[in-house]
Amino acid sequence: MLPAAADVVIVGAGNAALCAGLAAAEHGVSVLVLERAPEEECGGNSRFTAGAIRCVYDGVEDLRVLMPDLTDEEVSNTDFGTYTEDQFFDDMGRVTEYRADPELLEALVKRSRETMRWMRSKGVRFAPIWGRQAFKVDGKFKFWGGLTVEAHGGGPGLVTALTAGARKNGIAIVYGAKALGLVSDDDGIQGVRVRHDGRSKIVATRNVVLAAGGFQSNAEWRTRYLGPGWDLAKVRGTRFNTGDGIRMALDAGAMPAGNWSGCHAVGWDRNAPEFGDLDVGDNFQKHSYPFSVMLNANGERFVDEGADFRNYTYAKYGRVILNQPGQFAWQVFDAKVLHLLRDEYRIKRVTKVRAETLEELVQKLDGVNAGKALETIKAYNAAVGDTPFNPNVKDGRATRGLALPKSNWANSIDTAPFEAYAVTCGITFTFGGVKIDSDARVISTEGEPIPGLFAAGEMTGGLFYFNYPGGTGLMNGAVFGRIAGASAGARARGHNA
């Protein structure tokens, strides 16, 4: 049943939306969540993630607050390191080329730790990312790249926990309810037009939080804003993120903001479906490429696979793959590094070939110039230096004399068996959206907050440009979802926001 009114209406039911709902409910107001998808596909892009969340922590004691079931043995056998505010600021600045909105960035970094603790208080469980962010060296696990924590059960576990928390706190969730537009006048937001069970109606409210994701599932918008060829990209996540929330906000006078020609796009299995598959989740990704050489259809390398930790390159290399002939590439590994491959390389639905010789391998690389591929690998092997290999640091083990270098982790491809994995571009989310301030109020084209309108998550612009540090998307959604919900809840109680 779709209620006729609510103090706060949340559009979307992913991480940002549910955090907004939980924060609004803390003000003792009625909260309604509108989810366009049916219940079996609920959760937006959040449900398709692996659940990694980047947050500030000063040492293992901070992590134990989030993960109290960490054992003494696990702690003694693991180097968790630290991830300070300064490191977070530095990473965001470096990968976005220092374009991130300073006001939003300040809130993201400085509220990340407290937001994680708040999520824990709402029933979200966390765990270390053993299988994807730590290598065992000399008998001890070592985390790298500033990304240490994931939601228990990955993205599906995160959505399940937040949904349970919402229901526990009296929040109404209506599935199959598509928000069509906002009702507003000179005094601000007055309602939301909704289609549910084949009928359209208006839900009265003076406070709306839009958290409906980006426009990555809209092929026409992708081509319009990202450019030619982007209609050919596969979508990693939900088919429902078609930019509806952004359109509604723009129609209400919101200021566009952020990197509208940019997106998060990764190496994704070449034969994955056009949209995300919840049975596979995030496992079509292929992120161990720093230990590979990547070859395009011409049999040539086209990117420095070891330029940085994968956390700081994977979100931009999907675009590079899309620009290759045929929109695909092959990641080639030898036996020396197969034990380092991430869990997603071991799933059943994978485009993989295996051979005992390089000559045999290149013949199996579908769509690739085999002769040129063999020549490329041999030239690469001859250029590998002798600096010791260390997967936990940027080891400086680089090639010498190649026009396109490999800067770190450059191991020769010379030990059988050899394996190769075919990838294409998988788009995760778009970087352009609507402008918000640090209270998550949507800002109009006149530069003023639109009364009663708030936004969070993928559909906001201003934080990510060109690239992003892994795990920052969920942190962004949680931080600004919580802020948006708190602002909307306070306004609903009669306080200015």
WORA-V859651 format. One record per helix or strand of 2 or more residues. SS is the DSSP state (hx for helix, st for strand). FROM is the first residue (numbers start at 1). TO is the last residue. If there is no record, write none. Layout:
# WORA-V859651
ss=SS from=FROM to=TO
ss=SS from=FROM to=TO
This chain:
# WORA-V859651
ss=st from=8 to=11
ss=hx from=15 to=25
ss=st from=31 to=35
ss=hx from=39 to=41
ss=hx from=44 to=48
ss=st from=52 to=53
ss=hx from=60 to=66
ss=hx from=72 to=76
ss=st from=78 to=79
ss=hx from=85 to=95
ss=hx from=102 to=110
ss=hx from=112 to=121
ss=st from=126 to=128
ss=hx from=130 to=133
ss=st from=134 to=137
ss=st from=140 to=143
ss=st from=149 to=151
ss=hx from=154 to=168
ss=st from=172 to=175
ss=st from=177 to=185
ss=st from=188 to=196
ss=st from=199 to=204
ss=st from=208 to=210
ss=hx from=219 to=226
ss=hx from=230 to=232
ss=st from=234 to=235
ss=hx from=244 to=251
ss=st from=256 to=269
ss=hx from=281 to=284
ss=hx from=289 to=291
ss=st from=293 to=295
ss=hx from=310 to=312
ss=hx from=314 to=322
ss=hx from=325 to=327
ss=st from=329 to=333
ss=hx from=338 to=340
ss=hx from=343 to=346
ss=st from=352 to=355
ss=hx from=358 to=364
ss=hx from=370 to=383
ss=st from=418 to=434
ss=st from=441 to=444
ss=st from=449 to=455
ss=hx from=457 to=459
ss=hx from=472 to=492
